[in-house]
Amino acid sequence: MPIYEYVCSECKSHFEALVSVSSPEIIRCPKCDSLKVKKTMSAASFRLGHGGSSIPAGAMAGCSSKSGFS
Ligand SMILES: [Zn+2]
């Protein structure tokens, strides 16, 4: 399940949220409960199990079905 990073337009706080493909993508800010959040394309989803921070940006821009990690 992908983890996306969001930024709140109200309080400018960053947070991460698990997004289920089976449920509507309604994300609230955990701080101010605002719905004015924007998804940011970061390397947040690559933090799982990866100790390094040298994931090339091209890895995300490419075909998502071509996953190099099981
Ligand atoms: Zn907020």
PDB file of the backbone (N, CA, C, O) and the ligand in Angstrom, with CONECT records:
HET     ZN  A 101       1
ATOM      1  N   MET A   1       0.848  -1.203   0.000  1.00  0.00           N
ATOM      2  CA  MET A   1       0.000   0.000   0.000  1.00  0.00           C
ATOM      3  C   MET A   1       0.882   1.251   0.000  1.00  0.00           C
ATOM      4  O   MET A   1       1.784   1.385   0.827  1.00  0.00           O
ATOM      5  N   PRO A   2       0.620   2.135  -0.908  1.00  0.00           N
ATOM      6  CA  PRO A   2       1.501   3.302  -1.037  1.00  0.00           C
ATOM      7  C   PRO A   2       1.314   4.306   0.090  1.00  0.00           C
ATOM      8  O   PRO A   2       0.215   4.501   0.608  1.00  0.00           O
ATOM      9  N   ILE A   3       2.405   4.923   0.443  1.00  0.00           N
ATOM     10  CA  ILE A   3       2.358   6.015   1.402  1.00  0.00           C
ATOM     11  C   ILE A   3       2.641   7.312   0.648  1.00  0.00           C
ATOM     12  O   ILE A   3       3.659   7.449  -0.029  1.00  0.00           O
ATOM     13  N   TYR A   4       1.728   8.241   0.780  1.00  0.00           N
ATOM     14  CA  TYR A   4       1.919   9.517   0.126  1.00  0.00           C
ATOM     15  C   TYR A   4       2.171  10.599   1.156  1.00  0.00           C
ATOM     16  O   TYR A   4       1.701  10.526   2.291  1.00  0.00           O
ATOM     17  N   GLU A   5       2.908  11.584   0.743  1.00  0.00           N
ATOM     18  CA  GLU A   5       3.174  12.700   1.637  1.00  0.00           C
ATOM     19  C   GLU A   5       2.287  13.865   1.210  1.00  0.00           C
ATOM     20  O   GLU A   5       2.166  14.186   0.028  1.00  0.00           O
ATOM     21  N   TYR A   6       1.679  14.477   2.205  1.00  0.00           N
ATOM     22  CA  TYR A   6       0.788  15.594   1.946  1.00  0.00           C
ATOM     23  C   TYR A   6       1.272  16.820   2.694  1.00  0.00           C
ATOM     24  O   TYR A   6       1.978  16.731   3.698  1.00  0.00           O
ATOM     25  N   VAL A   7       0.869  17.964   2.173  1.00  0.00           N
ATOM     26  CA  VAL A   7       1.136  19.204   2.884  1.00  0.00           C
ATOM     27  C   VAL A   7      -0.188  19.941   3.046  1.00  0.00           C
ATOM     28  O   VAL A   7      -0.966  20.056   2.100  1.00  0.00           O
ATOM     29  N   CYS A   8      -0.430  20.432   4.241  1.00  0.00           N
ATOM     30  CA  CYS A   8      -1.677  21.112   4.528  1.00  0.00           C
ATOM     31  C   CYS A   8      -1.601  22.566   4.090  1.00  0.00           C
ATOM     32  O   CYS A   8      -0.630  23.263   4.385  1.00  0.00           O
ATOM     33  N   SER A   9      -2.623  23.015   3.390  1.00  0.00           N
ATOM     34  CA  SER A   9      -2.634  24.395   2.927  1.00  0.00           C
ATOM     35  C   SER A   9      -2.970  25.368   4.047  1.00  0.00           C
ATOM     36  O   SER A   9      -2.716  26.567   3.936  1.00  0.00           O
ATOM     37  N   GLU A  10      -3.535  24.850   5.114  1.00  0.00           N
ATOM     38  CA  GLU A  10      -3.943  25.715   6.221  1.00  0.00           C
ATOM     39  C   GLU A  10      -2.790  25.967   7.198  1.00  0.00           C
ATOM     40  O   GLU A  10      -2.435  27.112   7.475  1.00  0.00           O
ATOM     41  N   CYS A  11      -2.224  24.893   7.703  1.00  0.00           N
ATOM     42  CA  CYS A  11      -1.199  25.054   8.742  1.00  0.00           C
ATOM     43  C   CYS A  11       0.199  24.705   8.235  1.00  0.00           C
ATOM     44  O   CYS A  11       1.174  24.748   8.985  1.00  0.00           O
ATOM     45  N   LYS A  12       0.279  24.360   6.958  1.00  0.00           N
ATOM     46  CA  LYS A  12       1.567  24.090   6.317  1.00  0.00           C
ATOM     47  C   LYS A  12       2.306  22.903   6.910  1.00  0.00           C
ATOM     48  O   LYS A  12       3.517  22.772   6.735  1.00  0.00           O
ATOM     49  N   SER A  13       1.604  22.065   7.588  1.00  0.00           N
ATOM     50  CA  SER A  13       2.284  20.917   8.162  1.00  0.00           C
ATOM     51  C   SER A  13       2.354  19.780   7.147  1.00  0.00           C
ATOM     52  O   SER A  13       1.448  19.579   6.338  1.00  0.00           O
ATOM     53  N   HIS A  14       3.440  19.058   7.219  1.00  0.00           N
ATOM     54  CA  HIS A  14       3.604  17.908   6.339  1.00  0.00           C
ATOM     55  C   HIS A  14       3.232  16.645   7.104  1.00  0.00           C
ATOM     56  O   HIS A  14       3.521  16.509   8.293  1.00  0.00           O
ATOM     57  N   PHE A  15       2.596  15.742   6.409  1.00  0.00           N
ATOM     58  CA  PHE A  15       2.275  14.467   7.038  1.00  0.00           C
ATOM     59  C   PHE A  15       2.178  13.406   5.964  1.00  0.00           C
ATOM     60  O   PHE A  15       2.069  13.709   4.776  1.00  0.00           O
ATOM     61  N   GLU A  16       2.218  12.166   6.395  1.00  0.00           N
ATOM     62  CA  GLU A  16       2.126  11.056   5.464  1.00  0.00           C
ATOM     63  C   GLU A  16       0.844  10.286   5.720  1.00  0.00           C
ATOM     64  O   GLU A  16       0.361  10.194   6.849  1.00  0.00           O
ATOM     65  N   ALA A  17       0.316   9.745   4.660  1.00  0.00           N
ATOM     66  CA  ALA A  17      -0.926   9.004   4.804  1.00  0.00           C
ATOM     67  C   ALA A  17      -0.903   7.771   3.919  1.00  0.00           C
ATOM     68  O   ALA A  17      -0.452   7.811   2.774  1.00  0.00           O
ATOM     69  N   LEU A  18      -1.393   6.689   4.469  1.00  0.00           N
ATOM     70  CA  LEU A  18      -1.591   5.497   3.672  1.00  0.00           C
ATOM     71  C   LEU A  18      -2.846   5.670   2.836  1.00  0.00           C
ATOM     72  O   LEU A  18      -3.900   6.043   3.350  1.00  0.00           O
ATOM     73  N   VAL A  19      -2.728   5.403   1.566  1.00  0.00           N
ATOM     74  CA  VAL A  19      -3.872   5.578   0.688  1.00  0.00           C
ATOM     75  C   VAL A  19      -4.328   4.224   0.182  1.00  0.00           C
ATOM     76  O   VAL A  19      -3.594   3.516  -0.506  1.00  0.00           O
ATOM     77  N   SER A  20      -5.535   3.888   0.532  1.00  0.00           N
ATOM     78  CA  SER A  20      -6.087   2.625   0.068  1.00  0.00           C
ATOM     79  C   SER A  20      -6.721   2.801  -1.299  1.00  0.00           C
ATOM     80  O   SER A  20      -7.380   3.808  -1.561  1.00  0.00           O
ATOM     81  N   VAL A  21      -6.525   1.833  -2.159  1.00  0.00           N
ATOM     82  CA  VAL A  21      -7.081   1.946  -3.500  1.00  0.00           C
ATOM     83  C   VAL A  21      -8.576   1.666  -3.510  1.00  0.00           C
ATOM     84  O   VAL A  21      -9.263   1.999  -4.476  1.00  0.00           O
ATOM     85  N   SER A  22      -9.078   1.064  -2.460  1.00  0.00           N
ATOM     86  CA  SER A  22     -10.482   0.680  -2.420  1.00  0.00           C
ATOM     87  C   SER A  22     -11.371   1.729  -1.759  1.00  0.00           C
ATOM     88  O   SER A  22     -12.597   1.621  -1.777  1.00  0.00           O
ATOM     89  N   SER A  23     -10.744   2.734  -1.184  1.00  0.00           N
ATOM     90  CA  SER A  23     -11.534   3.760  -0.523  1.00  0.00           C
ATOM     91  C   SER A  23     -11.294   5.118  -1.188  1.00  0.00           C
ATOM     92  O   SER A  23     -10.233   5.344  -1.769  1.00  0.00           O
ATOM     93  N   PRO A  24     -12.252   5.999  -1.107  1.00  0.00           N
ATOM     94  CA  PRO A  24     -12.083   7.334  -1.679  1.00  0.00           C
ATOM     95  C   PRO A  24     -10.922   8.060  -1.008  1.00  0.00           C
ATOM     96  O   PRO A  24     -10.665   7.923   0.188  1.00  0.00           O
ATOM     97  N   GLU A  25     -10.256   8.815  -1.814  1.00  0.00           N
ATOM     98  CA  GLU A  25      -9.067   9.481  -1.317  1.00  0.00           C
ATOM     99  C   GLU A  25      -9.427  10.768  -0.583  1.00  0.00           C
ATOM    100  O   GLU A  25      -9.272  11.870  -1.110  1.00  0.00           O
ATOM    101  N   ILE A  26      -9.906  10.603   0.630  1.00  0.00           N
ATOM    102  CA  ILE A  26     -10.250  11.763   1.432  1.00  0.00           C
ATOM    103  C   ILE A  26      -9.231  11.857   2.557  1.00  0.00           C
ATOM    104  O   ILE A  26      -9.236  11.057   3.492  1.00  0.00           O
ATOM    105  N   ILE A  27      -8.381  12.827   2.449  1.00  0.00           N
ATOM    106  CA  ILE A  27      -7.294  12.973   3.403  1.00  0.00           C
ATOM    107  C   ILE A  27      -7.492  14.256   4.194  1.00  0.00           C
ATOM    108  O   ILE A  27      -7.697  15.329   3.628  1.00  0.00           O
ATOM    109  N   ARG A  28      -7.428  14.126   5.504  1.00  0.00           N
ATOM    110  CA  ARG A  28      -7.532  15.299   6.366  1.00  0.00           C
ATOM    111  C   ARG A  28      -6.200  15.563   7.041  1.00  0.00           C
ATOM    112  O   ARG A  28      -5.422  14.646   7.306  1.00  0.00           O
ATOM    113  N   CYS A  29      -5.958  16.809   7.306  1.00  0.00           N
ATOM    114  CA  CYS A  29      -4.772  17.173   8.051  1.00  0.00           C
ATOM    115  C   CYS A  29      -4.939  16.697   9.498  1.00  0.00           C
ATOM    116  O   CYS A  29      -5.948  16.993  10.138  1.00  0.00           O
ATOM    117  N   PRO A  30      -3.955  15.962  10.007  1.00  0.00           N
ATOM    118  CA  PRO A  30      -4.064  15.446  11.380  1.00  0.00           C
ATOM    119  C   PRO A  30      -3.958  16.542  12.435  1.00  0.00           C
ATOM    120  O   PRO A  30      -4.292  16.321  13.599  1.00  0.00           O
ATOM    121  N   LYS A  31      -3.504  17.695  12.039  1.00  0.00           N
ATOM    122  CA  LYS A  31      -3.339  18.770  13.012  1.00  0.00           C
ATOM    123  C   LYS A  31      -4.569  19.661  13.101  1.00  0.00           C
ATOM    124  O   LYS A  31      -5.112  19.872  14.185  1.00  0.00           O
ATOM    125  N   CYS A  32      -5.007  20.182  11.961  1.00  0.00           N
ATOM    126  CA  CYS A  32      -6.105  21.149  11.978  1.00  0.00           C
ATOM    127  C   CYS A  32      -7.380  20.581  11.362  1.00  0.00           C
ATOM    128  O   CYS A  32      -8.402  21.264  11.293  1.00  0.00           O
ATOM    129  N   ASP A  33      -7.316  19.320  10.913  1.00  0.00           N
ATOM    130  CA  ASP A  33      -8.490  18.651  10.373  1.00  0.00           C
ATOM    131  C   ASP A  33      -9.004  19.286   9.090  1.00  0.00           C
ATOM    132  O   ASP A  33     -10.169  19.127   8.724  1.00  0.00           O
ATOM    133  N   SER A  34      -8.130  19.997   8.424  1.00  0.00           N
ATOM    134  CA  SER A  34      -8.528  20.638   7.182  1.00  0.00           C
ATOM    135  C   SER A  34      -8.518  19.637   6.029  1.00  0.00           C
ATOM    136  O   SER A  34      -7.746  18.678   6.025  1.00  0.00           O
ATOM    137  N   LEU A  35      -9.381  19.877   5.063  1.00  0.00           N
ATOM    138  CA  LEU A  35      -9.376  19.049   3.862  1.00  0.00           C
ATOM    139  C   LEU A  35      -8.525  19.659   2.760  1.00  0.00           C
ATOM    140  O   LEU A  35      -8.358  19.075   1.690  1.00  0.00           O
ATOM    141  N   LYS A  36      -7.996  20.829   3.036  1.00  0.00           N
ATOM    142  CA  LYS A  36      -7.170  21.512   2.032  1.00  0.00           C
ATOM    143  C   LYS A  36      -5.738  21.003   2.085  1.00  0.00           C
ATOM    144  O   LYS A  36      -4.813  21.706   2.492  1.00  0.00           O
ATOM    145  N   VAL A  37      -5.595  19.769   1.664  1.00  0.00           N
ATOM    146  CA  VAL A  37      -4.264  19.192   1.646  1.00  0.00           C
ATOM    147  C   VAL A  37      -3.878  18.870   0.210  1.00  0.00           C
ATOM    148  O   VAL A  37      -4.720  18.554  -0.631  1.00  0.00           O
ATOM    149  N   LYS A  38      -2.612  18.957  -0.036  1.00  0.00           N
ATOM    150  CA  LYS A  38      -2.114  18.647  -1.368  1.00  0.00           C
ATOM    151  C   LYS A  38      -1.092  17.521  -1.285  1.00  0.00           C
ATOM    152  O   LYS A  38      -0.252  17.472  -0.387  1.00  0.00           O
ATOM    153  N   LYS A  39      -1.195  16.643  -2.232  1.00  0.00           N
ATOM    154  CA  LYS A  39      -0.236  15.547  -2.272  1.00  0.00           C
ATOM    155  C   LYS A  39       1.085  16.053  -2.830  1.00  0.00           C
ATOM    156  O   LYS A  39       1.116  16.759  -3.838  1.00  0.00           O
ATOM    157  N   THR A  40       2.149  15.693  -2.181  1.00  0.00           N
ATOM    158  CA  THR A  40       3.458  16.086  -2.677  1.00  0.00           C
ATOM    159  C   THR A  40       4.198  14.849  -3.156  1.00  0.00           C
ATOM    160  O   THR A  40       4.143  13.791  -2.529  1.00  0.00           O
ATOM    161  N   MET A  41       4.875  14.995  -4.254  1.00  0.00           N
ATOM    162  CA  MET A  41       5.636  13.879  -4.782  1.00  0.00           C
ATOM    163  C   MET A  41       7.017  13.866  -4.148  1.00  0.00           C
ATOM    164  O   MET A  41       7.922  14.585  -4.571  1.00  0.00           O
ATOM    165  N   SER A  42       7.155  13.052  -3.147  1.00  0.00           N
ATOM    166  CA  SER A  42       8.443  12.959  -2.476  1.00  0.00           C
ATOM    167  C   SER A  42       8.880  11.506  -2.449  1.00  0.00           C
ATOM    168  O   SER A  42       8.227  10.638  -3.029  1.00  0.00           O
ATOM    169  N   ALA A  43       9.958  11.258  -1.790  1.00  0.00           N
ATOM    170  CA  ALA A  43      10.465   9.900  -1.692  1.00  0.00           C
ATOM    171  C   ALA A  43       9.910   9.204  -0.465  1.00  0.00           C
ATOM    172  O   ALA A  43      10.492   8.229   0.011  1.00  0.00           O
ATOM    173  N   ALA A  44       8.804   9.686   0.046  1.00  0.00           N
ATOM    174  CA  ALA A  44       8.252   9.152   1.281  1.00  0.00           C
ATOM    175  C   ALA A  44       7.943   7.663   1.157  1.00  0.00           C
ATOM    176  O   ALA A  44       8.146   6.901   2.102  1.00  0.00           O
ATOM    177  N   SER A  45       7.455   7.255  -0.005  1.00  0.00           N
ATOM    178  CA  SER A  45       7.049   5.868  -0.169  1.00  0.00           C
ATOM    179  C   SER A  45       8.245   4.935  -0.264  1.00  0.00           C
ATOM    180  O   SER A  45       8.098   3.713  -0.239  1.00  0.00           O
ATOM    181  N   PHE A  46       9.416   5.519  -0.372  1.00  0.00           N
ATOM    182  CA  PHE A  46      10.600   4.682  -0.491  1.00  0.00           C
ATOM    183  C   PHE A  46      11.345   4.548   0.832  1.00  0.00           C
ATOM    184  O   PHE A  46      12.415   3.942   0.882  1.00  0.00           O
ATOM    185  N   ARG A  47      10.800   5.098   1.879  1.00  0.00           N
ATOM    186  CA  ARG A  47      11.487   5.014   3.163  1.00  0.00           C
ATOM    187  C   ARG A  47      11.358   3.624   3.777  1.00  0.00           C
ATOM    188  O   ARG A  47      12.166   3.231   4.619  1.00  0.00           O
ATOM    189  N   LEU A  48      10.342   2.887   3.352  1.00  0.00           N
ATOM    190  CA  LEU A  48      10.108   1.579   3.922  1.00  0.00           C
ATOM    191  C   LEU A  48      11.254   0.640   3.582  1.00  0.00           C
ATOM    192  O   LEU A  48      11.476   0.327   2.412  1.00  0.00           O
ATOM    193  N   GLY A  49      11.961   0.203   4.569  1.00  0.00           N
ATOM    194  CA  GLY A  49      12.978  -0.798   4.384  1.00  0.00           C
ATOM    195  C   GLY A  49      14.229  -0.322   3.673  1.00  0.00           C
ATOM    196  O   GLY A  49      15.151  -1.107   3.454  1.00  0.00           O
ATOM    197  N   HIS A  50      14.277   0.932   3.313  1.00  0.00           N
ATOM    198  CA  HIS A  50      15.451   1.454   2.647  1.00  0.00           C
ATOM    199  C   HIS A  50      16.207   2.387   3.595  1.00  0.00           C
ATOM    200  O   HIS A  50      15.674   3.401   4.046  1.00  0.00           O
ATOM    201  N   GLY A  51      17.417   2.038   3.880  1.00  0.00           N
ATOM    202  CA  GLY A  51      18.183   2.850   4.805  1.00  0.00           C
ATOM    203  C   GLY A  51      18.769   4.078   4.148  1.00  0.00           C
ATOM    204  O   GLY A  51      18.972   5.104   4.798  1.00  0.00           O
ATOM    205  N   GLY A  52      19.038   3.977   2.880  1.00  0.00           N
ATOM    206  CA  GLY A  52      19.682   5.083   2.185  1.00  0.00           C
ATOM    207  C   GLY A  52      18.688   6.107   1.690  1.00  0.00           C
ATOM    208  O   GLY A  52      17.477   5.891   1.717  1.00  0.00           O
ATOM    209  N   SER A  53      19.218   7.215   1.242  1.00  0.00           N
ATOM    210  CA  SER A  53      18.358   8.277   0.715  1.00  0.00           C
ATOM    211  C   SER A  53      18.774   8.619  -0.712  1.00  0.00           C
ATOM    212  O   SER A  53      18.562   9.734  -1.188  1.00  0.00           O
ATOM    213  N   SER A  54      19.364   7.645  -1.377  1.00  0.00           N
ATOM    214  CA  SER A  54      19.898   7.913  -2.707  1.00  0.00           C
ATOM    215  C   SER A  54      19.024   7.303  -3.783  1.00  0.00           C
ATOM    216  O   SER A  54      19.522   6.800  -4.790  1.00  0.00           O
ATOM    217  N   ILE A  55      17.717   7.348  -3.566  1.00  0.00           N
ATOM    218  CA  ILE A  55      16.804   6.856  -4.594  1.00  0.00           C
ATOM    219  C   ILE A  55      16.686   7.898  -5.690  1.00  0.00           C
ATOM    220  O   ILE A  55      16.278   9.028  -5.422  1.00  0.00           O
ATOM    221  N   PRO A  56      17.033   7.546  -6.909  1.00  0.00           N
ATOM    222  CA  PRO A  56      16.944   8.528  -7.996  1.00  0.00           C
ATOM    223  C   PRO A  56      15.500   8.909  -8.298  1.00  0.00           C
ATOM    224  O   PRO A  56      14.594   8.080  -8.213  1.00  0.00           O
ATOM    225  N   ALA A  57      15.304  10.154  -8.647  1.00  0.00           N
ATOM    226  CA  ALA A  57      13.950  10.633  -8.912  1.00  0.00           C
ATOM    227  C   ALA A  57      13.328   9.887 -10.088  1.00  0.00           C
ATOM    228  O   ALA A  57      12.107   9.754 -10.172  1.00  0.00           O
ATOM    229  N   GLY A  58      14.156   9.413 -10.976  1.00  0.00           N
ATOM    230  CA  GLY A  58      13.655   8.716 -12.149  1.00  0.00           C
ATOM    231  C   GLY A  58      12.967   7.415 -11.809  1.00  0.00           C
ATOM    232  O   GLY A  58      12.180   6.893 -12.600  1.00  0.00           O
ATOM    233  N   ALA A  59      13.266   6.885 -10.622  1.00  0.00           N
ATOM    234  CA  ALA A  59      12.654   5.630 -10.215  1.00  0.00           C
ATOM    235  C   ALA A  59      11.164   5.782  -9.999  1.00  0.00           C
ATOM    236  O   ALA A  59      10.401   4.833 -10.180  1.00  0.00           O
ATOM    237  N   MET A  60      10.756   6.965  -9.615  1.00  0.00           N
ATOM    238  CA  MET A  60       9.331   7.210  -9.391  1.00  0.00           C
ATOM    239  C   MET A  60       8.635   7.631 -10.665  1.00  0.00           C
ATOM    240  O   MET A  60       7.454   7.345 -10.860  1.00  0.00           O
ATOM    241  N   ALA A  61       9.363   8.311 -11.530  1.00  0.00           N
ATOM    242  CA  ALA A  61       8.751   8.851 -12.740  1.00  0.00           C
ATOM    243  C   ALA A  61       8.494   7.759 -13.773  1.00  0.00           C
ATOM    244  O   ALA A  61       7.661   7.915 -14.665  1.00  0.00           O
ATOM    245  N   GLY A  62       9.212   6.665 -13.640  1.00  0.00           N
ATOM    246  CA  GLY A  62       9.078   5.609 -14.618  1.00  0.00           C
ATOM    247  C   GLY A  62       7.842   4.785 -14.438  1.00  0.00           C
ATOM    248  O   GLY A  62       6.946   5.143 -13.672  1.00  0.00           O
ATOM    249  N   CYS A  63       7.790   3.675 -15.146  1.00  0.00           N
ATOM    250  CA  CYS A  63       6.644   2.782 -15.058  1.00  0.00           C
ATOM    251  C   CYS A  63       6.549   2.182 -13.665  1.00  0.00           C
ATOM    252  O   CYS A  63       7.518   1.614 -13.160  1.00  0.00           O
ATOM    253  N   SER A  64       5.396   2.305 -13.050  1.00  0.00           N
ATOM    254  CA  SER A  64       5.237   1.862 -11.673  1.00  0.00           C
ATOM    255  C   SER A  64       5.176   0.341 -11.588  1.00  0.00           C
ATOM    256  O   SER A  64       5.435  -0.228 -10.527  1.00  0.00           O
ATOM    257  N   SER A  65       4.845  -0.309 -12.669  1.00  0.00           N
ATOM    258  CA  SER A  65       4.722  -1.754 -12.625  1.00  0.00           C
ATOM    259  C   SER A  65       6.103  -2.417 -12.665  1.00  0.00           C
ATOM    260  O   SER A  65       6.241  -3.603 -12.367  1.00  0.00           O
ATOM    261  N   LYS A  66       7.090  -1.660 -13.025  1.00  0.00           N
ATOM    262  CA  LYS A  66       8.448  -2.178 -13.077  1.00  0.00           C
ATOM    263  C   LYS A  66       9.128  -1.956 -11.742  1.00  0.00           C
ATOM    264  O   LYS A  66       9.986  -1.084 -11.605  1.00  0.00           O
ATOM    265  N   SER A  67       8.744  -2.740 -10.775  1.00  0.00           N
ATOM    266  CA  SER A  67       9.287  -2.561  -9.436  1.00  0.00           C
ATOM    267  C   SER A  67      10.500  -3.451  -9.249  1.00  0.00           C
ATOM    268  O   SER A  67      10.456  -4.652  -9.518  1.00  0.00           O
ATOM    269  N   GLY A  68      11.557  -2.864  -8.796  1.00  0.00           N
ATOM    270  CA  GLY A  68      12.773  -3.610  -8.624  1.00  0.00           C
ATOM    271  C   GLY A  68      12.840  -4.341  -7.304  1.00  0.00           C
ATOM    272  O   GLY A  68      13.684  -5.217  -7.111  1.00  0.00           O
ATOM    273  N   PHE A  69      11.951  -3.984  -6.393  1.00  0.00           N
ATOM    274  CA  PHE A  69      11.968  -4.613  -5.088  1.00  0.00           C
ATOM    275  C   PHE A  69      10.678  -5.386  -4.859  1.00  0.00           C
ATOM    276  O   PHE A  69       9.596  -4.799  -4.818  1.00  0.00           O
ATOM    277  N   SER A  70      10.788  -6.675  -4.714  1.00  0.00           N
ATOM    278  CA  SER A  70       9.690  -7.603  -4.532  1.00  0.00           C
ATOM    279  C   SER A  70       8.386  -6.939  -4.194  1.00  0.00           C
ATOM    280  O   SER A  70       7.375  -7.619  -4.015  1.00  0.00           O
TER     281      SER A  70
HETATM  282 ZN    ZN A 101      -3.421  21.573   8.797  1.00  0.00          ZN2+
END
